[in-house]
Amino acid sequence: MDRWQAMRIFVQVVDSGGFAPAAKMLHMSPPSVTRAIAALEQQIGTRLLVRTTRSVKLTAAGEGYVADCRRILTEIAEAEANAAGSFMHPAGLLTVTAPALFGRIHVLPIILDFLDHYPAMQVKTVFVDRVTNLVEEGLDVAVRIAALPSSGLISRRIGSVRQVICGAPDYFARFGEPKSPEDLTRHRMIGRDGLFGHSEWLFGNDGSIRVPIGARLIVNTNDAAIAAAVAGWGLSRFQSYQVAPEIEAGRLKIVLADYEREPVPIHIVHAEGRKVSARIRAFLDFAAVRFRRRASFNAWLPETAAGPDY
């Protein structure tokens, strides 16, 4: 068996989580898959997988090797497509990652339209609330809501979101509205693990206003924080796209808008340089236009902050 086929089998075993499901996907027998992995490990001279009765796991060497295999297999597929004259027609698998809630609300509809537009494409989503490593995790494109640090990634800005303080009209009827950030110390606050879960919140463009936040209710999901705020229990801080439906429906109201920090930029990023593949280029161009048409995550922003920016 050639090395290319062995790499393909190895990647499928990792993606499928076992030898039997990989064999089914590849239309091979499980013993053939097992022999291929054993031969590959023998050729390389190191163990790539740890096998148990219930699962297979990557070794440290396997983690690095599977990332290299994904890159090599992609380059081979694109070289073949280029030689066949079909490089300008996107085809193959594209993996897209984004924050979980933003991915479900804004990225998934764009992916569905993209698949309708390019029938030879396949897309896998990885919607998680953590910063992913595109190269190590074999991801093609990421949507990130943050000011990006310097890196080897190529980025394209497609919008911005605000960090807003919200409460229900019923809450404000009972307890009044805060007029300054310092007033929050006298209100019932809904805290969160992770994003905005800090004990101190910063306000103003330069973050010079610091307010300690003592939350009696601490939740671990955005949905729970939104539900508690809509129920009128207290105030919390959100990214504007997370509460767009509640704001538009009047279930939540933004306060302290004059004290907000600079809007947080949204970027599409990828690891490939100038010779970006057709499948990634097609998605970047397709998604950038449609992101800017989706106004809800740019809602309540000045036009200068929400406009196109590369």
Phi and psi in degrees as a GROMACS rama.xvg file:
@    title "Ramachandran Plot"
@    xaxis  label "Phi"
@    yaxis  label "Psi"
@TYPE xy
-74.9786  164.155  ASP-2
-64.6614  -37.1822  ARG-3
-59.9955  -45.7147  TRP-4
-66.5342  -36.6535  GLN-5
-64.1629  -41.6296  ALA-6
-61.1351  -43.7117  MET-7
-60.3189  -43.163  ARG-8
-65.3628  -43.4789  ILE-9
-59.1134  -47.1661  PHE-10
-61.9608  -39.789  VAL-11
-67.2205  -36.9128  GLN-12
-61.6095  -43.9608  VAL-13
-63.2541  -47.4132  VAL-14
-67.2109  -33.5718  ASP-15
-85.8312  -18.3837  SER-16
82.3951  14.3437  GLY-17
174.693  167.619  GLY-18
-74.4026  -43.323  PHE-19
-64.2507  -49.2241  ALA-20
-64.2186  -32.7377  PRO-21
-66.34  -41.2599  ALA-22
-60.7705  -39.8428  ALA-23
-64.2388  -43.2985  LYS-24
-65.8299  -33.3749  MET-25
-92.8463  -2.2805  LEU-26
58.9729  45.2025  HIS-27
-124.457  168.374  MET-28
-84.9008  147.436  SER-29
-54.9817  -41.6251  PRO-30
-60.4753  -34.9562  PRO-31
-65.2211  -39.7965  SER-32
-65.5565  -43.46  VAL-33
-60.3047  -44.2279  THR-34
-65.1576  -37.8961  ARG-35
-63.9002  -42.4012  ALA-36
-67.8632  -40.1505  ILE-37
-62.5194  -41.8075  ALA-38
-66.114  -39.1813  ALA-39
-62.8762  -45.5476  LEU-40
-62.299  -36.894  GLU-41
-67.8107  -41.0782  GLN-42
-63.2538  -42.3052  GLN-43
-75.4971  -34.7946  ILE-44
89.9602  23.2693  GLY-45
-154.757  160.334  THR-46
-80.4584  131.253  ARG-47
-103.937  -28.8726  LEU-48
-130.764  144.003  LEU-49
-103.892  118.588  VAL-50
-98.7491  134.238  ARG-51
-124.904  177.247  THR-52
-68.1593  -21.486  THR-53
-113.08  -18.951  ARG-54
-159.057  171.328  SER-55
-124.337  142.54  VAL-56
-130.081  147.864  LYS-57
-73.8589  139.386  LEU-58
-79.0615  174.725  THR-59
-59.7094  -41.8093  ALA-60
-66.3137  -37.3891  ALA-61
-65.2642  -35.166  GLY-62
-62.7038  -43.0844  GLU-63
-71.045  -37.7576  GLY-64
-69.4745  -37.1511  TYR-65
-67.2867  -34.8102  VAL-66
-64.8451  -41.9216  ALA-67
-65.3765  -38.8827  ASP-68
-62.1506  -43.4207  CYS-69
-60.2073  -43.9387  ARG-70
-65.0069  -45.3105  ARG-71
-64.7641  -44.0012  ILE-72
-64.2316  -37.3116  LEU-73
-65.0132  -43.4915  THR-74
-64.3308  -37.5164  GLU-75
-64.865  -45.5054  ILE-76
-61.8679  -40.4806  ALA-77
-72.319  -33.2415  GLU-78
-65.3532  -41.0515  ALA-79
-65.3681  -41.3201  GLU-80
-65.0482  -38.7889  ALA-81
-65.1651  -43.1332  ASN-82
-64.9047  -31.5228  ALA-83
-83.3326  -1.4853  ALA-84
80.0869  15.7786  GLY-85
-112.525  17.4264  SER-86
-64.6268  -27.2779  PHE-87
-82.1049  -0.0976511  MET-88
-112.169  99.8255  HIS-89
-56.4921  135.648  PRO-90
-154.222  155.192  ALA-91
108.426  -169.323  GLY-92
-93.6063  133.959  LEU-93
-124.079  129.184  LEU-94
-107.76  123.809  THR-95
-120.604  129.957  VAL-96
-118.109  150.216  THR-97
-162.841  162.494  ALA-98
-56.4053  146.424  PRO-99
-56.632  -54.0612  ALA-100
-70.1722  -44.2919  LEU-101
-62.6407  -38.6303  PHE-102
-61.6621  -44.8283  GLY-103
-67.6295  -41.4133  ARG-104
-78.8899  -43.3492  ILE-105
-114.467  -35.6237  HIS-106
-81.5049  -42.7675  VAL-107
-58.5976  -45.5097  LEU-108
-59.0649  -35.3414  PRO-109
-68.1764  -39.9025  ILE-110
-62.4837  -41.232  ILE-111
-62.0966  -42.6015  LEU-112
-64.3496  -39.5098  ASP-113
-61.4298  -43.8957  PHE-114
-64.8199  -36.0189  LEU-115
-66.1212  -35.1595  ASP-116
-78.2971  -32.3502  HIS-117
-122.681  87.0858  TYR-118
-65.728  -16.5202  PRO-119
-87.3867  -0.366928  ALA-120
-94.8903  150.991  MET-121
-128.506  136.601  GLN-122
-124.124  134.778  VAL-123
-114.986  129.786  LYS-124
-100.249  144.931  THR-125
-130.589  87.8193  VAL-126
-96.2516  104.59  PHE-127
-141.057  149.191  VAL-128
-93.5842  62.2705  ASP-129
-154.974  162.641  ARG-130
-81.7607  117.95  VAL-131
-90.1175  156.841  THR-132
-103.003  108.286  ASN-133
-59.5716  -44.2328  LEU-134
-71.0714  -50.4095  VAL-135
-67.6202  -31.291  GLU-136
-97.9991  5.56563  GLU-137
66.2526  37.1955  GLY-138
-101.012  146.358  LEU-139
-93.6377  -47.5203  ASP-140
-136.47  140.633  VAL-141
-128.119  142.326  ALA-142
-105.008  120.406  VAL-143
-124.869  134.621  ARG-144
-106.326  88.6846  ILE-145
-178.518  160.513  ALA-146
-75.9668  121.918  ALA-147
-81.9461  134.629  LEU-148
-75.47  167.204  PRO-149
-65.2377  132.953  SER-150
-160.457  -179.722  SER-151
-84.9207  5.0781  GLY-152
-82.5412  149.313  LEU-153
-96.854  131.118  ILE-154
-125.375  154.157  SER-155
-138.238  121.703  ARG-156
-80.1364  134.246  ARG-157
-128.167  9.18423  ILE-158
159.866  -168.875  GLY-159
-150.275  159.445  SER-160
-132.669  153.025  VAL-161
-95.4254  155.484  ARG-162
-99.5251  114.171  GLN-163
-121.24  147.844  VAL-164
-96.143  127.787  ILE-165
-129.92  153.355  CYS-166
-154.565  164.258  GLY-167
-82.334  149.677  ALA-168
-54.2507  -37.2436  PRO-169
-62.8269  -38.1213  ASP-170
-63.4065  -46.3147  TYR-171
-66.6231  -30.442  PHE-172
-65.6264  -32.8629  ALA-173
-85.4052  -39.2882  ARG-174
-118.028  -5.55139  PHE-175
81.4681  167.039  GLY-176
-98.9064  139.677  GLU-177
-68.5017  138.083  PRO-178
-100.497  -17.8352  LYS-179
-145.201  159.175  SER-180
-55.53  -34.8381  PRO-181
-62.3508  -26.1889  GLU-182
-64.6555  -19.8645  ASP-183
-62.7763  -24.1333  LEU-184
-66.0753  -16.065  THR-185
-103.934  8.28077  ARG-186
-112.134  163.746  HIS-187
-82.1089  120.707  ARG-188
-110.726  143.251  MET-189
-105.195  113.572  ILE-190
-96.0928  167.666  GLY-191
-141.896  144.019  ARG-192
-69.1072  143.539  ASP-193
81.1004  -127.416  GLY-194
-58.1548  129.147  LEU-195
61.033  14.4513  PHE-196
-88.9578  8.18821  GLY-197
-70.5509  155.739  HIS-198
-79.0134  -6.62372  SER-199
-134.495  128.539  GLU-200
-106.659  143.176  TRP-201
-105.323  142.998  LEU-202
-132.534  165.187  PHE-203
84.9665  153.866  GLY-204
-54.0948  -38.03  ASN-205
-96.4911  3.36085  ASP-206
68.8055  23.1418  GLY-207
-78.5274  -17.1149  SER-208
-94.2003  116.586  ILE-209
-114.426  127.965  ARG-210
-126.833  121.965  VAL-211
-70.3516  134.988  PRO-212
-114.576  115.569  ILE-213
-104.65  99.4825  GLY-214
-92.7246  127.722  ALA-215
-82.5552  -24.2834  ARG-216
-115.658  122.801  LEU-217
-123.238  121.294  ILE-218
-116.99  165.237  VAL-219
-110.997  5.3609  ASN-220
-137.101  153.892  THR-221
-63.8749  -40.4403  ASN-222
-59.0467  -40.5206  ASP-223
-67.749  -40.2637  ALA-224
-64.5785  -41.8151  ALA-225
-64.0724  -43.7153  ILE-226
-62.4651  -41.1091  ALA-227
-66.5141  -38.9749  ALA-228
-67.4953  -44.7698  ALA-229
-61.5612  -33.7967  VAL-230
-70.376  -8.91498  ALA-231
86.0112  16.4633  GLY-232
-76.9928  -37.6799  TRP-233
-170.945  -167.794  GLY-234
-106.941  152.344  LEU-235
-151.316  172.527  SER-236
-113.092  135.321  ARG-237
-137.91  162.55  PHE-238
-81.8916  142.949  GLN-239
-58.5868  -35.1713  SER-240
-66.0481  -26.3295  TYR-241
-68.061  -29.1246  GLN-242
-116.481  13.7602  VAL-243
-53.7563  -47.2152  ALA-244
-63.3781  -38.2291  PRO-245
-69.0165  -37.6362  GLU-246
-65.8539  -46.9872  ILE-247
-64.1587  -32.3781  GLU-248
-86.4448  -5.96847  ALA-249
82.3397  9.19976  GLY-250
-78.388  -23.6197  ARG-251
-132.852  155.906  LEU-252
-132.364  137.389  LYS-253
-83.6643  136.423  ILE-254
-127.316  165.039  VAL-255
59.3855  32.4527  LEU-256
-61.3676  -31.758  ALA-257
-69.3095  -13.753  ASP-258
-106.5  6.81819  TYR-259
-67.1359  154.254  GLU-260
-80.1534  173.604  ARG-261
-57.3823  142.644  GLU-262
-56.5067  148.677  PRO-263
-89.3162  126.8  VAL-264
-73.5586  151.459  PRO-265
-111.265  130.24  ILE-266
-126.082  150.041  HIS-267
-100.997  129.372  ILE-268
-127.026  153.186  VAL-269
-150.314  164.041  HIS-270
-94.7386  -16.9353  ALA-271
-77.1528  149.434  GLU-272
-90.8296  -135.276  GLY-273
-62.3916  -38.8865  ARG-274
-85.7272  54.0955  LYS-275
-66.7968  139.737  VAL-276
-66.8067  160.404  SER-277
-62.6421  -38.1298  ALA-278
-68.0474  -38.9283  ARG-279
-72.7996  -43.6765  ILE-280
-59.3093  -43.2693  ARG-281
-61.4783  -42.1231  ALA-282
-69.8589  -41.2083  PHE-283
-58.899  -48.2197  LEU-284
-66.8752  -41.9684  ASP-285
-64.486  -46.8318  PHE-286
-70.9019  -38.5403  ALA-287
-59.5503  -43.4905  ALA-288
-64.0155  -44.799  VAL-289
-75.1193  -31.042  ARG-290
-59.7296  -42.1834  PHE-291
-73.7161  -15.4913  ARG-292
-84.0049  -19.0004  ARG-293
-88.1076  99.6914  ARG-294
-79.16  -17.5524  ALA-295
-67.1211  -32.3268  SER-296
-81.227  -12.003  PHE-297
-99.0549  6.98404  ASN-298
-58.0057  144.43  ALA-299
64.0855  22.3721  TRP-300
-102.036  147.486  LEU-301
-60.6907  148.667  PRO-302
-59.1615  -34.4248  GLU-303
-66.9454  -27.2753  THR-304
-84.9143  -25.7969  ALA-305
-98.3917  -6.05274  ALA-306
-76.0984  173.304  GLY-307
-58.9574  140.346  PRO-308
-157.338  116.863  ASP-309
